[in-house]
Amino acid sequence: METELSKKLGVEHAIFGFTPFPAVAAAITRAGGFGVLGAVRYTAPDDLARDLDWMQEHTDGKPYGLDVVMPAKKVEGVTEADVEAMIPAGHRQFVQDTLAAYGVPELAEGEASGWRITGWMEEVARNQLDVAFDYPIRLLANALGSPPADVVQRAHDRNVLVAALAGSAKHARHHADAGIDIVVAQGYEAGGHTGEIASMVLVPDVVDAVGPLPVLAAGGIGSGQQIAAGLALGAQGVWLGSLWLTTEEADLHSRALTRKLLAAGSGDTVRSRALTGKPARQLRTEWTDAWDDPSGPGPLPMPLQGLLVAEAVSRIQKYETGALLGTPVGQIVGRMNTERSVQAVFDDLTRGFERAVDRINRIAGRSAA
């Protein structure tokens, strides 16, 4: 499953795996793909350094990358406290009333929420880069558009390729103009923040818009046949995220959430602003329904919504409140019905890819090589 891009990066398979879990990212790299560690949860530089040390020890000298979140527009002089002060009292009351309706206990006195939106602030991402550039990462990806020009230059000075996600050909052209090396065409089916164009339409649009820049297909991909389709559309690889959530190496800290993912069908997700304030595909729950209900106050814009719900999300996760428990995940969740190792997932992907290529060869009247 080699392409020009995979050869350039020195990986066996053109499968790029995004994950917040170091053990999963390392396993993806060891399996012959390219593991990309999500950095958004690392608000303390020492924590990121610790996990990158671990990655160094468990990737067998093979390449890996880092995914950060740097907003396209920077707001100067605004602190987290300033943002907190903008949250309306009515929204805070709505959160408390919703949690109370489902009997979600309070956190213990002095216990901080485990998830904060601070990782979305540019200064936090820059601190992450100060750490990451001390390690031999080969790729820097940004989930919220093109990184600032100085960050792109800083990466290129270290021979690090830069990737950015795009939900439209227009976004992709902007990335190309900004000097990005790889465009990830992320379709509507994907987990997390997505646009409104489906992968089958988006990928060839982006390939045509930015060629000869390499494009990775993303969104709704979880089988070797779909990987073959992405390459047939002109991509030089695939970007997979949701598929790793139910692997044995993943650390969701919640068996109840794992069970929900394994039981979910492809129609059990929704694009909702309930988590961050921007449309993000996630499991549909009573929590997302409450925020999307026209009778409620509705989500706040980013980053207000993320700060508003941070403690609530932590309480829901800690106490495993089933009706409210969810996570960002794509429509491919319908195929994620067993827990498997990362290596087992790779074996299935490569076998499916080979079958798809053989099938096309037969249709074209060619025997497999």
VOPAGU-2260 file (C-alpha; in pm, 1 decimal, decimal comma):
REM VOPAGU-2260
SITE   aa  ch    i         X         Y         Z
SITE  MET   A    0       0,0       0,0       0,0
SITE  GLU   A    1     282,5     235,4     -93,8
SITE  THR   A    2     245,4     577,2    -252,5
SITE  GLU   A    3     489,1     854,8    -330,4
SITE  LEU   A    4     405,6    1016,5       4,8
SITE  SER   A    5     447,1     700,2     211,1
SITE  LYS   A    6     783,7     635,8      47,0
SITE  LYS   A    7     891,1     991,6     124,7
SITE  LEU   A    8     808,7     939,4     491,0
SITE  GLY   A    9     954,3     589,4     500,9
SITE  VAL   A   10     640,5     397,9     595,0
SITE  GLU   A   11     518,1      67,8     454,8
SITE  HIS   A   12     148,6     153,0     428,7
SITE  ALA   A   13      -4,3     491,3     338,5
SITE  ILE   A   14    -228,5     477,9     646,3
SITE  PHE   A   15    -206,4     779,0     877,0
SITE  GLY   A   16    -366,2     712,1    1214,1
SITE  PHE   A   17    -472,2    1004,0    1434,7
SITE  THR   A   18    -528,6     922,3    1802,4
SITE  PRO   A   19    -505,9    1089,0    2144,3
SITE  PHE   A   20    -346,3     774,3    2287,9
SITE  PRO   A   21      33,7     727,3    2270,9
SITE  ALA   A   22       2,1     348,4    2285,8
SITE  VAL   A   23    -225,0     350,4    1980,8
SITE  ALA   A   24      -6,1     594,9    1785,8
SITE  ALA   A   25     303,8     385,8    1853,4
SITE  ALA   A   26     124,8      64,9    1756,1
SITE  ILE   A   27      10,9     222,8    1428,1
SITE  THR   A   28     369,4     316,0    1347,5
SITE  ARG   A   29     502,3     -28,8    1443,6
SITE  ALA   A   30     237,7    -191,2    1221,6
SITE  GLY   A   31     378,0      -9,0     919,2
SITE  GLY   A   32     154,5     296,7     917,2
SITE  PHE   A   33     215,7     651,1    1038,9
SITE  GLY   A   34      97,2     724,3    1392,8
SITE  VAL   A   35     -10,8    1081,7    1469,4
SITE  LEU   A   36     -49,4    1173,2    1835,9
SITE  GLY   A   37    -318,7    1429,3    1916,7
SITE  ALA   A   38    -177,2    1698,3    2145,4
SITE  VAL   A   39    -487,8    1896,1    2237,9
SITE  ARG   A   40    -521,8    1739,6    2583,3
SITE  TYR   A   41    -163,9    1822,6    2684,7
SITE  THR   A   42    -195,9    2153,5    2867,9
SITE  ALA   A   43     125,5    2084,6    3062,3
SITE  PRO   A   44     442,1    2066,3    2847,9
SITE  ASP   A   45     599,1    1810,3    3082,1
SITE  ASP   A   46     311,7    1569,2    3017,6
SITE  LEU   A   47     364,8    1590,5    2642,8
SITE  ALA   A   48     740,1    1541,8    2685,5
SITE  ARG   A   49     676,3    1233,5    2897,8
SITE  ASP   A   50     455,6    1074,5    2632,2
SITE  LEU   A   51     688,4    1167,3    2347,0
SITE  ASP   A   52     970,8    1002,7    2543,3
SITE  TRP   A   53     750,9     694,0    2560,2
SITE  MET   A   54     679,4     715,2    2186,6
SITE  GLN   A   55    1050,4     728,1    2115,2
SITE  GLU   A   56    1098,7     406,8    2309,7
SITE  HIS   A   57     808,1     220,3    2147,9
SITE  THR   A   58     818,5     308,9    1777,0
SITE  ASP   A   59    1125,7     103,7    1684,4
SITE  GLY   A   60    1289,2     405,4    1522,3
SITE  LYS   A   61    1001,9     440,4    1274,7
SITE  PRO   A   62     839,8     779,5    1193,8
SITE  TYR   A   63     546,1     941,7    1369,7
SITE  GLY   A   64     383,9    1283,3    1391,4
SITE  LEU   A   65     192,7    1526,3    1611,7
SITE  ASP   A   66    -148,6    1691,3    1568,5
SITE  VAL   A   67    -206,6    2031,0    1730,5
SITE  VAL   A   68    -497,9    2272,8    1733,2
SITE  MET   A   69    -408,2    2628,7    1640,4
SITE  PRO   A   70    -702,0    2859,3    1558,5
SITE  ALA   A   71    -681,5    3032,8    1223,8
SITE  LYS   A   72    -745,7    3369,5    1392,3
SITE  LYS   A   73    -562,6    3480,8    1704,6
SITE  VAL   A   74    -722,2    3705,9    1963,9
SITE  GLU   A   75    -456,3    3906,8    2147,6
SITE  GLY   A   76    -464,3    3970,1    2519,3
SITE  VAL   A   77    -761,5    3745,8    2603,9
SITE  THR   A   78    -715,1    3504,7    2893,9
SITE  GLU   A   79    -916,6    3196,7    2986,6
SITE  ALA   A   80   -1068,4    3394,5    3274,1
SITE  ASP   A   81   -1180,7    3663,8    3029,1
SITE  VAL   A   82   -1352,7    3399,9    2817,0
SITE  GLU   A   83   -1515,4    3237,3    3121,6
SITE  ALA   A   84   -1666,2    3574,4    3214,4
SITE  MET   A   85   -1847,3    3587,6    2877,5
SITE  ILE   A   86   -2056,8    3276,9    2951,6
SITE  PRO   A   87   -2419,9    3373,6    3026,0
SITE  ALA   A   88   -2564,5    3267,4    3360,4
SITE  GLY   A   89   -2860,9    3107,7    3181,7
SITE  HIS   A   90   -2633,8    2867,4    2998,8
SITE  ARG   A   91   -2462,0    2769,3    3322,6
SITE  GLN   A   92   -2800,8    2700,5    3478,4
SITE  PHE   A   93   -2903,7    2489,8    3177,8
SITE  VAL   A   94   -2597,5    2270,8    3228,6
SITE  GLN   A   95   -2671,5    2223,5    3597,8
SITE  ASP   A   96   -3041,1    2149,2    3535,4
SITE  THR   A   97   -2957,3    1890,4    3266,9
SITE  LEU   A   98   -2704,8    1712,3    3488,3
SITE  ALA   A   99   -2946,2    1717,0    3781,2
SITE  ALA   A  100   -3222,9    1568,3    3565,5
SITE  TYR   A  101   -3003,9    1262,2    3504,4
SITE  GLY   A  102   -2868,6    1241,4    3859,8
SITE  VAL   A  103   -2505,3    1312,5    3770,3
SITE  PRO   A  104   -2307,3    1357,8    4094,5
SITE  GLU   A  105   -2076,9    1651,5    4159,7
SITE  LEU   A  106   -1700,3    1609,6    4138,6
SITE  ALA   A  107   -1526,2    1564,7    4471,6
SITE  GLU   A  108   -1426,2    1884,5    4649,9
SITE  GLY   A  109   -1109,1    2022,1    4496,5
SITE  GLU   A  110   -1121,8    1783,6    4199,2
SITE  ALA   A  111   -1064,4    1960,6    3868,6
SITE  SER   A  112   -1234,0    1860,7    3547,2
SITE  GLY   A  113   -1019,3    1630,7    3337,5
SITE  TRP   A  114   -1092,1    1801,8    3006,2
SITE  ARG   A  115   -1046,2    2170,8    2937,8
SITE  ILE   A  116   -1066,9    2375,4    2621,4
SITE  THR   A  117    -733,7    2546,6    2697,7
SITE  GLY   A  118    -565,3    2310,7    2453,0
SITE  TRP   A  119    -740,6    2503,0    2176,1
SITE  MET   A  120    -563,2    2827,7    2262,6
SITE  GLU   A  121    -270,6    2926,5    2042,1
SITE  GLU   A  122     -28,1    2989,5    2326,9
SITE  VAL   A  123     -84,7    2633,9    2452,0
SITE  ALA   A  124     -20,9    2489,8    2105,4
SITE  ARG   A  125     298,2    2694,4    2076,5
SITE  ASN   A  126     418,4    2553,4    2408,4
SITE  GLN   A  127     344,7    2206,0    2272,8
SITE  LEU   A  128     556,5    2280,1    1965,8
SITE  ASP   A  129     846,1    2399,7    2182,8
SITE  VAL   A  130     846,6    2048,2    2325,7
SITE  ALA   A  131     768,3    1854,5    2008,1
SITE  PHE   A  132    1042,4    2008,7    1797,5
SITE  ASP   A  133    1298,3    1860,4    2036,9
SITE  TYR   A  134    1185,6    1518,0    1909,8
SITE  PRO   A  135    1230,4    1365,8    1561,0
SITE  ILE   A  136     867,4    1408,8    1455,0
SITE  ARG   A  137     821,7    1389,3    1076,8
SITE  LEU   A  138     478,2    1550,9    1046,7
SITE  LEU   A  139     293,5    1838,3    1212,0
SITE  ALA   A  140     -80,7    1844,6    1148,3
SITE  ASN   A  141    -323,4    2121,5    1239,5
SITE  ALA   A  142    -693,0    2054,1    1285,3
SITE  LEU   A  143    -820,2    2412,6    1255,3
SITE  GLY   A  144    -682,7    2532,6     925,7
SITE  SER   A  145    -333,5    2638,3     826,7
SITE  PRO   A  146     -89,7    2705,9    1112,0
SITE  PRO   A  147      61,5    3055,9    1132,3
SITE  ALA   A  148     334,3    3122,0     876,0
SITE  ASP   A  149     611,6    3123,8    1135,2
SITE  VAL   A  150     506,3    2778,4    1256,6
SITE  VAL   A  151     510,5    2641,3     901,8
SITE  GLN   A  152     860,1    2785,9     852,1
SITE  ARG   A  153     975,9    2650,3    1185,2
SITE  ALA   A  154     860,2    2302,2    1086,6
SITE  HIS   A  155    1019,7    2321,4     743,1
SITE  ASP   A  156    1348,7    2434,2     898,3
SITE  ARG   A  157    1344,7    2102,2    1085,8
SITE  ASN   A  158    1248,1    1894,0     781,4
SITE  VAL   A  159     902,3    1837,9     928,1
SITE  LEU   A  160     613,6    1818,4     681,4
SITE  VAL   A  161     301,3    2021,7     763,3
SITE  ALA   A  162     -53,6    1895,7     708,0
SITE  ALA   A  163    -386,2    2072,9     749,7
SITE  LEU   A  164    -743,1    1943,9     739,4
SITE  ALA   A  165    -984,8    2080,9     481,1
SITE  GLY   A  166   -1358,1    2036,3     437,2
SITE  SER   A  167   -1380,9    2203,6      96,5
SITE  ALA   A  168   -1170,9    2273,5    -211,6
SITE  LYS   A  169   -1166,9    2640,9    -111,7
SITE  HIS   A  170   -1010,0    2556,5     223,4
SITE  ALA   A  171    -761,6    2327,2      51,0
SITE  ARG   A  172    -646,2    2602,4    -186,5
SITE  HIS   A  173    -594,0    2832,1     111,6
SITE  HIS   A  174    -370,8    2565,6     268,6
SITE  ALA   A  175    -171,1    2532,2     -52,3
SITE  ASP   A  176    -121,2    2909,5     -66,4
SITE  ALA   A  177       0,2    2898,8     295,5
SITE  GLY   A  178     279,0    2655,0     209,2
SITE  ILE   A  179     120,8    2341,8     354,5
SITE  ASP   A  180     277,5    2013,8     236,1
SITE  ILE   A  181     -19,8    1777,0     275,8
SITE  VAL   A  182    -393,5    1842,8     266,1
SITE  VAL   A  183    -623,8    1610,3     458,3
SITE  ALA   A  184    -959,5    1609,0     278,2
SITE  GLN   A  185   -1196,6    1534,9     564,5
SITE  GLY   A  186   -1548,6    1449,2     459,6
SITE  TYR   A  187   -1882,2    1498,8     631,3
SITE  GLU   A  188   -1878,0    1139,9     763,8
SITE  ALA   A  189   -1573,4    1199,7     986,1
SITE  GLY   A  190   -1570,6    1224,1    1362,9
SITE  GLY   A  191   -1497,4    1557,2    1528,1
SITE  HIS   A  192   -1512,1    1888,9    1344,3
SITE  THR   A  193   -1629,8    1840,4     988,1
SITE  GLY   A  194   -1772,1    2034,4     698,3
SITE  GLU   A  195   -2079,9    1947,0     494,2
SITE  ILE   A  196   -1930,9    1773,0     188,4
SITE  ALA   A  197   -1915,1    1393,0     175,4
SITE  SER   A  198   -1582,1    1220,6     117,3
SITE  MET   A  199   -1670,3    1075,2    -223,6
SITE  VAL   A  200   -1727,1    1427,1    -356,3
SITE  LEU   A  201   -1466,9    1607,2    -148,5
SITE  VAL   A  202   -1155,4    1398,8    -215,6
SITE  PRO   A  203   -1141,0    1437,0    -595,9
SITE  ASP   A  204   -1238,7    1805,2    -563,6
SITE  VAL   A  205    -943,5    1865,8    -331,8
SITE  VAL   A  206    -705,7    1656,7    -544,1
SITE  ASP   A  207    -795,5    1867,4    -847,4
SITE  ALA   A  208    -771,2    2191,6    -649,1
SITE  VAL   A  209    -424,0    2148,8    -499,6
SITE  GLY   A  210    -240,6    1902,4    -725,9
SITE  PRO   A  211      40,0    1806,8    -725,5
SITE  LEU   A  212      31,4    1849,5    -344,6
SITE  PRO   A  213     -42,1    1511,9    -181,3
SITE  VAL   A  214    -391,3    1464,1     -41,2
SITE  LEU   A  215    -504,9    1222,9     228,6
SITE  ALA   A  216    -862,6    1096,5     221,4
SITE  ALA   A  217   -1047,5    1112,9     553,8
SITE  GLY   A  218   -1400,5    1061,0     679,3
SITE  GLY   A  219   -1594,4     735,9     697,9
SITE  ILE   A  220   -1296,0     516,0     610,0
SITE  GLY   A  221   -1255,2     192,1     802,6
SITE  SER   A  222   -1191,6     -86,7     554,4
SITE  GLY   A  223    -931,9    -180,2     296,6
SITE  GLN   A  224   -1190,8    -143,1      21,5
SITE  GLN   A  225   -1249,5     218,0     126,9
SITE  ILE   A  226    -874,5     281,8     130,5
SITE  ALA   A  227    -855,7     152,0    -226,7
SITE  ALA   A  228   -1142,7     384,0    -318,8
SITE  GLY   A  229    -962,4     681,8    -163,9
SITE  LEU   A  230    -647,9     608,6    -362,8
SITE  ALA   A  231    -856,1     561,2    -676,9
SITE  LEU   A  232    -996,7     911,7    -620,8
SITE  GLY   A  233    -645,1    1051,5    -631,7
SITE  ALA   A  234    -541,1    1052,6    -266,6
SITE  GLN   A  235    -191,4     944,1    -168,7
SITE  GLY   A  236    -306,6     787,5     155,2
SITE  VAL   A  237    -581,3     785,2     415,0
SITE  TRP   A  238    -624,7     956,6     750,4
SITE  LEU   A  239    -809,3     739,6    1003,4
SITE  GLY   A  240    -919,0     849,7    1349,9
SITE  SER   A  241   -1240,4     695,7    1480,4
SITE  LEU   A  242   -1140,1     339,4    1394,1
SITE  TRP   A  243    -877,9     326,4    1671,6
SITE  LEU   A  244   -1116,8     413,7    1956,8
SITE  THR   A  245   -1218,1      50,9    2010,1
SITE  THR   A  246    -871,3    -100,2    1976,9
SITE  GLU   A  247    -722,4    -284,2    2271,7
SITE  GLU   A  248    -449,8     -21,9    2307,7
SITE  ALA   A  249    -697,3     268,1    2341,0
SITE  ASP   A  250    -748,8     412,5    2688,1
SITE  LEU   A  251   -1100,7     553,6    2702,4
SITE  HIS   A  252   -1114,7     516,6    3085,9
SITE  SER   A  253   -1474,0     396,4    3046,6
SITE  ARG   A  254   -1596,1      49,1    2969,3
SITE  ALA   A  255   -1947,3     191,4    2937,4
SITE  LEU   A  256   -1832,2     421,1    2656,5
SITE  THR   A  257   -1651,2     137,3    2481,1
SITE  ARG   A  258   -1972,0     -69,4    2497,2
SITE  LYS   A  259   -2170,7     219,8    2348,6
SITE  LEU   A  260   -1925,8     251,1    2060,3
SITE  LEU   A  261   -1931,3    -122,6    1989,5
SITE  ALA   A  262   -2312,3    -124,2    1989,0
SITE  ALA   A  263   -2361,1     191,4    1779,2
SITE  GLY   A  264   -2466,8     187,6    1416,5
SITE  SER   A  265   -2361,0     426,9    1142,5
SITE  GLY   A  266   -2680,2     627,8    1199,0
SITE  ASP   A  267   -2612,4     683,5    1569,3
SITE  THR   A  268   -2395,9     993,6    1529,7
SITE  VAL   A  269   -2487,0    1358,2    1489,6
SITE  ARG   A  270   -2307,7    1679,6    1392,0
SITE  SER   A  271   -2360,4    1895,1    1698,1
SITE  ARG   A  272   -2209,3    2209,1    1849,0
SITE  ALA   A  273   -2270,7    2072,2    2199,2
SITE  LEU   A  274   -1907,6    1990,8    2275,7
SITE  THR   A  275   -1696,3    2277,4    2141,3
SITE  GLY   A  276   -1928,4    2531,6    1979,9
SITE  LYS   A  277   -1834,7    2422,0    1626,2
SITE  PRO   A  278   -2018,2    2142,3    1441,5
SITE  ALA   A  279   -1851,2    1817,1    1543,1
SITE  ARG   A  280   -1970,7    1464,5    1466,6
SITE  GLN   A  281   -2017,2    1258,8    1783,3
SITE  LEU   A  282   -2236,1     989,5    1931,8
SITE  ARG   A  283   -2591,8    1108,9    1956,7
SITE  THR   A  284   -2696,2    1116,5    2322,9
SITE  GLU   A  285   -2950,6    1281,4    2548,3
SITE  TRP   A  286   -2680,8    1545,5    2604,7
SITE  THR   A  287   -2651,2    1637,6    2236,2
SITE  ASP   A  288   -3030,3    1624,9    2199,7
SITE  ALA   A  289   -3068,3    1870,3    2488,7
SITE  TRP   A  290   -2831,8    2120,3    2328,8
SITE  ASP   A  291   -2986,9    2083,4    1985,4
SITE  ASP   A  292   -3343,3    2121,4    2115,8
SITE  PRO   A  293   -3487,8    2454,6    1990,3
SITE  SER   A  294   -3651,4    2508,7    2330,8
SITE  GLY   A  295   -3311,2    2524,7    2500,6
SITE  PRO   A  296   -3055,5    2808,1    2501,0
SITE  GLY   A  297   -2848,4    2650,0    2223,6
SITE  PRO   A  298   -2468,5    2608,7    2219,8
SITE  LEU   A  299   -2236,4    2904,2    2254,6
SITE  PRO   A  300   -1964,0    2976,4    1996,0
SITE  MET   A  301   -1612,4    2838,1    2035,5
SITE  PRO   A  302   -1436,7    2860,6    2280,3
SITE  LEU   A  303   -1720,6    2953,9    2517,4
SITE  GLN   A  304   -1907,3    2625,0    2477,0
SITE  GLY   A  305   -1600,8    2415,4    2552,3
SITE  LEU   A  306   -1528,9    2604,2    2871,8
SITE  LEU   A  307   -1894,5    2589,2    2971,9
SITE  VAL   A  308   -1928,7    2211,9    2942,5
SITE  ALA   A  309   -1579,1    2102,2    3053,4
SITE  GLU   A  310   -1673,6    2009,2    3407,6
SITE  ALA   A  311   -2003,0    1856,0    3295,0
SITE  VAL   A  312   -1824,9    1631,9    3043,6
SITE  SER   A  313   -1583,3    1519,5    3315,2
SITE  ARG   A  314   -1870,3    1437,9    3551,6
SITE  ILE   A  315   -2058,4    1244,7    3284,8
SITE  GLN   A  316   -1746,1    1044,6    3200,0
SITE  LYS   A  317   -1639,5     981,6    3560,1
SITE  TYR   A  318   -1979,1     855,5    3670,8
SITE  GLU   A  319   -2052,5     686,4    3335,4
SITE  THR   A  320   -2398,0     838,3    3302,0
SITE  GLY   A  321   -2516,0     617,5    3016,9
SITE  ALA   A  322   -2780,3     841,6    2858,4
SITE  LEU   A  323   -2540,2    1137,1    2840,2
SITE  LEU   A  324   -2212,6     953,6    2774,4
SITE  GLY   A  325   -2063,5    1018,5    2432,7
SITE  THR   A  326   -1750,4    1102,0    2236,3
SITE  PRO   A  327   -1651,7    1241,4    1897,4
SITE  VAL   A  328   -1670,6     959,0    1644,9
SITE  GLY   A  329   -1748,8     923,2    1276,2
SITE  GLN   A  330   -2014,1     727,8    1091,3
SITE  ILE   A  331   -1765,1     441,7    1056,1
SITE  VAL   A  332   -1863,1     354,2    1414,6
SITE  GLY   A  333   -2113,3     112,1    1261,0
SITE  ARG   A  334   -1820,7    -111,9    1159,0
SITE  MET   A  335   -1645,8     -83,5    1495,3
SITE  ASN   A  336   -1819,9    -377,7    1659,4
SITE  THR   A  337   -1532,8    -576,2    1813,5
SITE  GLU   A  338   -1229,2    -488,7    2023,3
SITE  ARG   A  339    -911,6    -574,5    1834,9
SITE  SER   A  340    -545,7    -490,6    1854,5
SITE  VAL   A  341    -408,2    -221,0    1626,9
SITE  GLN   A  342    -212,3    -491,1    1444,1
SITE  ALA   A  343    -532,3    -691,5    1386,0
SITE  VAL   A  344    -698,0    -379,9    1242,5
SITE  PHE   A  345    -400,8    -330,3    1009,5
SITE  ASP   A  346    -415,0    -693,1     898,2
SITE  ASP   A  347    -782,4    -651,4     812,4
SITE  LEU   A  348    -718,8    -324,2     627,0
SITE  THR   A  349    -437,6    -465,3     414,8
SITE  ARG   A  350    -630,7    -782,6     329,1
SITE  GLY   A  351    -935,5    -577,9     230,7
SITE  PHE   A  352    -718,2    -351,0      17,9
SITE  GLU   A  353    -568,3    -648,7    -164,9
SITE  ARG   A  354    -914,2    -794,6    -232,6
SITE  ALA   A  355   -1038,0    -461,3    -369,2
SITE  VAL   A  356    -738,5    -420,2    -598,1
SITE  ASP   A  357    -774,8    -779,5    -723,9
SITE  ARG   A  358   -1143,3    -717,4    -794,1
SITE  ILE   A  359   -1068,9    -405,4    -998,3
SITE  ASN   A  360    -794,6    -585,6   -1186,2
SITE  ARG   A  361   -1041,5    -859,9   -1280,3
SITE  ILE   A  362   -1299,7    -603,7   -1392,1
SITE  ALA   A  363   -1031,8    -435,3   -1603,8
SITE  GLY   A  364    -935,1    -768,4   -1754,2
SITE  ARG   A  365    -597,0    -785,0   -1582,9
SITE  SER   A  366    -472,7   -1063,9   -1361,7
SITE  ALA   A  367    -325,9    -972,7   -1023,9
SITE  ALA   A  368      48,7    -931,8   -1020,8
